[in-house]
């Protein structure tokens, strides 16, 4: 029996995500998930409750919950820096070289190729359809109101 070696079959996950136009979103979620995990670990290490962290940061519980939510990628550096300060940590953000420059070029080409050409005529057609729908909804809602009054 001969051994078969399966070197590299298919593309990597990063390449597939880039081809689908999802790499940026997936990377942002992965980074935010890591940040949320690090913040929670630091809270446990310092034995700080959410309430104590909120008081130290001078913010609201809702804002802290957004910061600790691994799926919520919207956060500000100011909030993150205040949280790190209260936890006794330094915040370090750095730009690094991409893992594979060819991957980024391929991903950019794929994204550009998938975009639909947008022309002035296409935009006008879309605006015309939207206006037509709005008129139709307005007419149907006013007709329904007249029918209710008639009853």
C-alpha positions as CSV (number, residue, x, y, z in Angstrom):
1,X,0.0,0.0,0.0
2,X,1.4,3.3,-0.9
3,X,1.1,6.4,1.2
4,X,-0.5,9.4,-0.4
5,X,0.5,12.8,0.7
6,X,-2.1,15.5,0.6
7,X,0.1,18.5,0.5
8,X,-2.3,21.5,0.1
9,X,-5.6,20.8,-1.4
10,X,-7.8,23.8,-2.2
11,X,-7.4,27.3,-0.8
12,X,-6.9,28.4,2.7
13,X,-9.7,29.8,4.8
14,X,-8.3,33.3,4.5
15,X,-8.3,33.0,0.7
16,X,-11.8,31.8,0.7
17,X,-13.0,34.6,3.0
18,X,-11.2,37.1,0.8
19,X,-12.8,35.7,-2.4
20,X,-16.2,35.9,-0.7
21,X,-15.5,39.5,0.5
22,X,-15.8,38.4,4.1
23,X,-12.2,38.6,5.2
24,X,-12.3,42.1,6.7
25,X,-15.5,41.3,8.6
26,X,-14.2,38.0,9.9
27,X,-10.9,39.6,10.9
28,X,-12.6,42.4,12.8
29,X,-14.8,39.9,14.7
30,X,-11.8,37.7,15.6
31,X,-9.8,40.8,16.9
32,X,-12.8,42.0,18.9
33,X,-13.4,38.5,20.3
34,X,-9.8,38.4,21.5
35,X,-10.0,41.9,23.0
36,X,-13.2,41.0,24.9
37,X,-11.6,37.8,26.2
38,X,-8.5,39.7,27.3
39,X,-10.6,42.3,29.1
40,X,-12.7,39.6,30.9
41,X,-9.5,37.8,31.9
42,X,-8.0,41.0,33.3
43,X,-11.2,41.7,35.2
44,X,-11.0,38.2,36.8
45,X,-7.3,38.7,37.6
46,X,-8.0,42.0,39.3
47,X,-11.2,40.7,40.8
48,X,-13.2,43.7,39.4
49,X,-16.9,43.5,38.9
50,X,-18.6,45.2,35.9
51,X,-20.1,47.8,38.3
52,X,-16.6,48.6,39.7
53,X,-15.2,48.9,36.1
54,X,-18.1,51.1,35.1
55,X,-17.4,53.5,38.0
56,X,-13.7,53.5,37.3
57,X,-14.2,54.2,33.6
58,X,-16.9,56.8,34.3
59,X,-19.2,55.2,31.7
60,X,-22.5,53.3,31.5
61,X,-23.1,49.6,31.9
62,X,-24.5,49.5,28.4
63,X,-21.2,50.9,27.0
64,X,-19.2,48.3,29.0
65,X,-21.4,45.5,27.8
66,X,-20.8,46.6,24.2
67,X,-17.0,46.6,24.9
68,X,-17.2,43.1,26.4
69,X,-19.5,41.7,23.7
70,X,-17.2,39.6,21.4
71,X,-19.6,40.1,18.4
72,X,-20.0,43.9,18.7
73,X,-17.1,45.3,16.6
74,X,-17.9,48.9,17.2
75,X,-15.7,50.4,19.9
76,X,-13.6,53.5,20.3
77,X,-10.0,53.7,21.2
78,X,-10.9,56.1,23.9
79,X,-13.2,53.7,25.6
80,X,-10.8,50.8,25.2
81,X,-7.9,53.0,26.6
82,X,-10.0,54.0,29.7
83,X,-10.9,50.3,30.3
84,X,-7.2,49.3,30.0
85,X,-6.2,52.1,32.4
86,X,-8.7,51.0,35.1
87,X,-7.6,47.4,34.7
88,X,-3.9,48.5,35.1
89,X,-3.0,47.4,31.6
90,X,-1.2,49.2,28.8
91,X,-3.0,49.4,25.4
92,X,-0.9,48.6,22.4
93,X,-2.1,48.7,18.8
94,X,0.2,48.1,15.9
95,X,0.1,47.7,12.2
96,X,1.8,44.6,10.8
97,X,2.7,43.4,7.4
98,X,0.1,41.1,5.8
99,X,0.8,37.4,5.9
100,X,0.8,37.1,2.1
101,X,0.9,40.2,-0.2
102,X,-0.3,38.1,-3.1
103,X,-3.4,37.1,-1.1
104,X,-4.4,40.7,-0.6
105,X,-3.9,41.5,-4.3
106,X,-6.0,38.6,-5.3
107,X,-8.7,39.5,-2.8
108,X,-8.8,43.1,-4.0
109,X,-9.0,41.9,-7.6
110,X,-11.9,39.6,-6.7
111,X,-13.8,42.3,-4.9
112,X,-13.4,44.7,-7.9
113,X,-14.5,42.0,-10.3
114,X,-17.6,41.2,-8.3
115,X,-18.8,44.7,-8.1
116,X,-21.7,45.5,-10.4
117,X,-21.1,48.4,-12.7
118,X,-23.0,51.4,-11.4
119,X,-24.1,53.9,-14.0
120,X,-26.2,57.0,-13.8
121,X,-29.0,55.2,-15.6
122,X,-29.0,52.3,-13.1
123,X,-29.2,54.8,-10.2
124,X,-32.0,56.7,-11.9
125,X,-33.9,53.5,-12.5
126,X,-33.5,52.6,-8.8
127,X,-34.7,56.0,-7.7
128,X,-37.7,55.8,-10.0
129,X,-38.7,52.4,-8.7
130,X,-38.3,53.6,-5.1
131,X,-40.5,56.7,-5.8
132,X,-43.1,54.5,-7.5
133,X,-43.2,52.1,-4.5
134,X,-43.5,55.1,-2.1
135,X,-46.4,56.5,-4.1
136,X,-48.1,53.1,-4.2
137,X,-47.8,52.7,-0.4
138,X,-49.1,56.2,0.2
139,X,-52.1,55.6,-2.1
140,X,-52.9,52.2,-0.4
141,X,-52.5,53.7,3.1
142,X,-54.8,56.7,2.2
143,X,-57.3,54.3,0.6
144,X,-57.3,52.1,3.8
145,X,-57.8,55.2,5.9
146,X,-60.8,56.3,3.8
147,X,-62.3,52.9,4.1
148,X,-61.9,53.0,7.9
149,X,-63.6,56.4,8.0
150,X,-66.5,55.1,5.9
151,X,-67.3,52.3,8.4
